[in-house]
């Protein structure tokens, strides 16, 4: 195993352990992957292996181009084709998937996580979209790959930047998030779950609550993200 592959496996294993410790996963639900684009590889959690047993050696290396296992004795996560489509379409280095309670509830209700204030805008510049449901042919065919394609379709159709809204709800399934690496993707999963819980509360107590002004959303997003960000320390 090369030094680069070993570092990628260690990073992705650590991100999966963080995901398990976040309270966002139950059993073996969920997975995190990370990419080394120069090597043309991703590392991803193996399918069905309990988080408590994970080691870097368990992480499976998969070709970004072909989707074939490049190194590893275990089967990669069944969601690997979804991750691959996100890496191919979006400029990210890590992807996380959970079945966290509130984000999944909204996904199953086919409702987006609306941007209703500054807490949301600090992380995502606008609503976190929900995809359309997959067709019978898409489910019966390459289901996991088509899940990735329908995510990409939702962003293209809505004119949404995957860098400014690094999260999505897959209809009747659950959330995916992405970032510079696996750990950032996990952090965004945690934030998404908080926002989804807030969204469910808002829909219960004030279903007709007015949306915030666009200039407020833009100011809060850009003070933390982008070239002119000024939040925090240099």
C-alpha positions in Angstrom: 0.0 0.0 0.0 1.5 3.4 -1.0 2.0 6.2 1.5 -0.7 8.3 -0.3 -3.2 5.4 -0.2 -2.4 4.8 3.4 -3.0 8.4 4.3 -6.3 8.5 2.4 -7.5 5.3 4.2 -6.5 6.8 7.6 -8.3 10.1 6.8 -11.5 8.4 5.6 -11.5 5.9 8.6 -11.2 8.8 11.0 -14.1 10.6 9.3 -16.3 7.5 9.6 -15.4 7.2 13.3 -16.4 10.9 13.7 -19.7 10.2 11.9 -20.4 7.3 14.3 -19.7 9.6 17.2 -21.9 12.3 15.9 -25.1 10.5 16.8 -26.3 10.7 13.2 -26.1 7.0 12.4 -27.7 3.9 13.8 -26.3 0.4 13.3 -24.3 0.3 10.0 -26.4 3.0 8.3 -24.3 5.8 6.6 -20.9 6.1 5.1 -18.1 8.5 4.4 -15.7 8.5 1.5 -12.7 10.7 0.5 -11.0 11.2 -2.8 -7.4 11.5 -4.0 -8.0 13.0 -7.4 -4.4 12.9 -8.5 -4.3 9.2 -7.9 -7.8 8.7 -9.4 -9.0 6.9 -6.3 -11.6 7.2 -3.5 -11.5 5.4 -0.2 -14.9 4.4 1.3 -16.3 2.5 4.2 -16.9 -1.2 3.6 -20.5 -2.4 3.3 -22.1 -3.5 6.5 -19.1 -3.4 8.8 -19.9 -2.0 12.2 -18.3 1.4 13.0 -16.8 0.0 16.2 -14.7 -2.4 14.2 -13.4 -0.1 11.5 -9.7 0.3 10.9 -7.9 2.2 8.1 -7.1 -1.2 6.5 -10.9 -1.9 6.2 -11.3 1.2 3.9 -11.8 0.1 0.3 -10.0 1.9 -2.5 -12.1 2.3 -5.7 -11.2 3.8 -9.1 -12.8 7.1 -9.7 -12.9 6.4 -13.4 -14.1 2.8 -13.6 -15.7 2.2 -10.2 -13.8 -1.0 -9.8 -12.1 -2.0 -6.5 -8.4 -1.0 -6.8 -7.3 -2.3 -3.4 -9.0 -4.0 -0.4 -10.4 -7.4 0.6 -13.9 -6.2 1.5 -16.9 -5.0 -0.6 -17.2 -1.2 -0.6 -20.4 0.5 0.6 -23.4 -0.3 -1.6 -23.7 3.5 -2.0 -20.3 3.7 -3.7 -21.8 4.4 -7.2 -23.7 7.4 -5.7 -20.5 8.8 -4.2 -18.7 8.3 -7.5 -21.3 10.3 -9.5 -21.0 13.2 -7.0 -17.2 13.2 -7.3 -17.5 13.2 -11.1 -19.9 16.1 -11.2 -19.0 18.3 -8.1 -15.7 19.8 -7.0 -15.4 18.0 -3.7 -12.9 15.8 -1.9 -15.2 14.0 0.6 -18.8 12.8 0.7 -21.0 11.7 3.6 -24.3 9.9 3.7 -26.5 9.4 6.8 -30.1 8.4 7.7 -30.2 11.1 10.4 -33.7 11.5 11.9 -34.9 14.9 10.9 -33.1 15.2 7.5 -34.4 11.8 6.6 -37.9 12.7 7.7 -37.9 15.7 5.4 -36.4 13.6 2.6 -39.2 11.0 3.1 -41.8 13.9 3.0 -40.1 15.2 -0.1 -39.6 18.6 1.5 -36.5 20.8 1.2 -34.7 22.3 4.1 -35.6 25.9 3.5 -33.2 28.7 4.3 -35.2 30.5 7.0 -32.4 32.6 8.6 -28.8 33.3 9.4 -28.0 30.0 11.1 -28.8 28.2 7.8 -27.1 30.9 5.7 -23.9 30.6 7.7 -23.5 27.1 6.1 -25.6 26.9 2.9 -26.5 29.8 0.6 -30.1 28.9 0.0 -32.5 25.9 0.4 -31.1 22.4 0.6 -33.0 20.8 -2.2 -34.8 17.5 -2.4 -34.5 15.4 -5.5 -37.4 14.0 -7.6 -38.3 10.4 -6.8 -36.5 7.8 -8.9 -38.6 6.1 -11.6 -39.2 2.4 -11.6 -36.7 1.9 -14.4 -34.1 3.9 -12.4 -34.7 1.8 -9.3 -34.7 -1.5 -11.2 -31.6 -0.5 -13.1 -28.3 0.9 -11.7 -30.1 2.1 -8.6 -27.2 3.6 -6.6 -25.7 5.2 -9.7 -29.0 6.7 -10.6 -29.3 8.1 -7.1 -26.2 10.1 -7.8 -27.4 11.1 -11.2 -30.7 12.4 -9.8 -28.8 14.5 -7.3 -26.7 16.0 -10.0 -29.9 16.6 -12.1 -31.5 18.5 -9.2 -28.6 20.9 -8.9 -28.5 21.5 -12.7 -32.2 21.9 -13.0 -32.4 24.3 -10.1 -29.3 26.3 -11.0 -27.8 25.5 -7.6 -24.1 25.7 -6.9 -22.8 22.5 -5.3 -20.1 24.6 -3.7 -22.6 27.0 -2.0 -25.2 24.4 -1.1 -23.1 21.3 -0.3 -26.0 19.1 0.7 -29.1 17.4 -0.7 -32.0 15.3 0.4 -32.7 12.3 -1.8 -36.5 11.8 -2.0 -37.7 9.0 0.2 -34.1 8.1 1.1 -32.0 10.5 3.1 -29.2 13.2 3.0 -25.9 13.4 1.3 -23.3 16.1 2.1 -19.9 16.9 0.6 -16.8 19.1 1.3 -13.1 19.4 0.9 -12.6 16.1 2.6 -14.5 13.5 4.6 -14.3 15.3 7.8 -15.8 18.5 6.3 -18.6 16.4 4.8 -19.3 15.0 8.2 -19.4 18.4 9.8 -21.9 19.5 7.1 -24.0 16.4 7.9 -24.2 17.5 11.5 -25.1 21.1 10.5 -27.7 19.8 8.1 -29.4 17.7 10.8 -29.6 20.7 13.1 -31.1 22.8 10.3 -33.6 20.0 9.4 -34.7 19.8 13.1 -35.2 23.6 13.1 -37.1 23.4 9.8 -39.5 20.7 11.2 -40.1 23.0 14.2 -40.8 26.0 12.0 -43.2 24.1 9.9 -45.0 23.0 13.1 -45.2 26.4 14.9 -45.4 28.8 11.9 -46.0 27.1 8.6 -46.5 30.5 6.9 -43.4 32.2 8.4 -41.9 34.7 5.9 -38.6 33.9 4.2 -35.6 36.1 5.0 -34.4 38.7 2.5 -31.9 37.5 0.0 -29.4 40.2 1.0 -29.3 38.9 4.6 -28.7 35.3 3.4 -25.9 36.5 1.0 -24.2 38.6 3.7 -24.1 35.7 6.2 -22.9 33.1 3.7 -20.1 35.3 2.3 -18.8 36.5 5.6 -17.8 32.9 6.2 -17.1 31.6 2.7 -15.3 32.7 -0.4 -12.5 35.1 -1.2 -13.6 38.0 1.0 -14.7 36.0 4.1 -13.8 37.7 7.3 -15.3 35.5 10.0 -12.8 33.9 12.4 -9.0 34.3 12.4 -6.6 34.4 9.5 
